[in-house]
C-alpha cells in the first residue's frame, strides 16, 4: 500500500485515479473478506469468555463421537455424490459434444435447471417421490430416504450441472488429428476413449471432481430437508451457532469445512491453467462422424437423464398445486398465496429476496468489473494489482457456510478485543448493519465474487490492447475509453456477471441462514423453516417461484445475447 501511495504522489491524475481504485478494491476485500475470516480463526482458538485456549476447542470437538461421525458422514456423502454426479456428467457431456444427438440445446438447458433452484427443492421432490407416502413408494419402489441415501441423491443432482459445464468446456478442446490417426491405424472406439479422449479431458475431469466434491461437502440445503438424524458438518455448524449459540465450536467446524474447499481450490487453479494451455494449442476442431448405434445409445442416455431431471421438478410443481398430499389431491393455487404462509412473512421474505438479489447483482457487478479492469488494464502498481488479484480469487475457496459464519462473528460483535493488548477494545464500525438486508447483500457479493471476476478478466483479456495504447497517445482519459469502448465490448460478459450474481443470490441458503433476522426474512431460509414445520406444499410453491424467476432472467439474457449476435 505504501508503494501505491508513493506512485500516486509522483504520478499523473489518471495514475492517481487508478491507484485510488486499486486501493478501494483491496480495502473492500480486506474489510469484508479478510477481517471476517480472521475473526472466525480467532474464535476457534478462544473460549466463550474470549480467553485464548489454543487447540482446546479442536481437541474437544474430536473427542465427541457424534461430531467425529459428522466428519466421516460428510466425507462419505461428498465422495459418493461426486462419483455419481461426475460419472453422469462425463457421459452426458460426451454425448452432447462427440455424438450426433438431436435436440442438443434442449438437453443442455434441462441439464442446467438444478443451478436455478434452491437445493431444498430437490429434497422436497424426493419426499414426494420416496417418502413414506411418496408416489414411487406407493408403487413398491421403496428406499431409506431420510439419511445418507436421500442426501446423496439430492447432492448428485445438485452437482451434476456444475460438473457438466466444466466437462463441456474440456471436451471442446479436442484435436481431431489424433482421432484421424487412430482411425487410420484401426484403433477401436474403447481404446480411443482411454488413450485419447480421457487423457485430453483429464484436467477438466479433475477440476469437475474437486468442484463437485466441494459443493456436496459444504451444502446445507439438501441435508436440512432429507438428512434426518444423519448429521453432516454443514448442519453441525448451524446447530452449534443457531441452536446452542456456541460460536467458538461453530468456528472450529467452519475451519474444518474450509480445508477441503481450499484443497479443491488449489487443484482447480492448477488444472485450469493446464487446461488453458491445452486449449491455446493449434488444434483441429473435432469432427463428429455419424455412427447409428452409438448415436442412438447417446440419445437414449441423454433422454433418460433429462426425463429423470424433469420428473423431480414436475413432482415439485405438482406438490405446490395440491391441497394435501396424499389425502386431498384437489388442485389449488392457495400455496402460492405467500401472504398466508410462514406466519404471514412469506410475501415479505419473497420481496426481500428479490430486492437483495437485485442489489447484490448491481453492486457486485459494478465492483467486480471495476476490480478486474484496474487489475487487467493497468501496467503500474504491480504489487497492488497482485494483492487485489489474490484477494479477488480467494472467495472461490471459501464455502458459503464459512462466509455466513465469519460474517455473523464479525458484524455481530459491537467491540473487538485486540490480540496481545489485554483489555483494549476497539469499536466495530460495521455493527450497525447486522440484522439488516445489507449484511446479506455483502455476504452474497463476497461469496459469489470470484466467478464474475474471472468472467470480467477473461473478457478484458480478449480486447485488443491497442485501444488503451491509442487512447494514451491521443491523451484521451482512460475513463472515456472505458465508457466508449471497453464497456460496450464487454457488455455480454457484464450481463453474464449480473445474471450469475442474481441467480445465485436468489437461491443461496448456506451463507444467509446465519445472517437473516425475523425483521428481514428471506425466501430461502423461510423455505427451510416451512419444510421443518411440515408446510411442505407452501415450501415447494416458494421454491418453484424462485425457480421460475431465475429461469425467466436466464431466458431474457439468452434472448438478449442472440439479439446482439444478430446485430
Secondary structure, 3 states (H helix, E strand, C coil): CHHHHHHHHCCCHHHHHHHHHHHHHHHHHHHHHHHHHHHHHHHHCECCCCCECCCHHHHHHHHCHHHHHHHHHHHHHHHHHHHHHHHHHHHHHHHHHHCCCCCHHHHHHHHHHHHHCCHHHHHHHHHHHHCCCCHHHHCCCCCCCCCHHHHHHHHHHHHHHHHHHHHHHHHCCCCHHHHHHHHHCCCCHHHHHHHHHHHHCHHHHHHHHHHHHHHHHHCCHHHHHHCCCCCCHHHHHHHHHHHCCCHHHHHHHHHHHHHHHHHHHHHHHHHHHHHHHHHHCCCCCCCCCCCHHHHHHHHHHHHHHHHHHHHHHHHHHHHHCEEECCCEEEECCHHHCHHHCCCCCHHHHHHHHHHHHHHHHHHHHHHHHHHHHHHHCCCCCHHHHHHHHHHHHHHHHCCHHHHHHHHHHHHHCCEEECCCCCCCEEECCCHHHCCCHHHHHHHHHHHCHHHHHHHHHHHHHCCCCHHHHHHHHCCCCHHHHHHHHHHHHCHHHHHHHHHHHHHHHHHCCCCHHHCCECCECCHHHHHHHHHHCCCHHHHHHHHHHHHHHHHHHHHHHHHHHHHHHHC
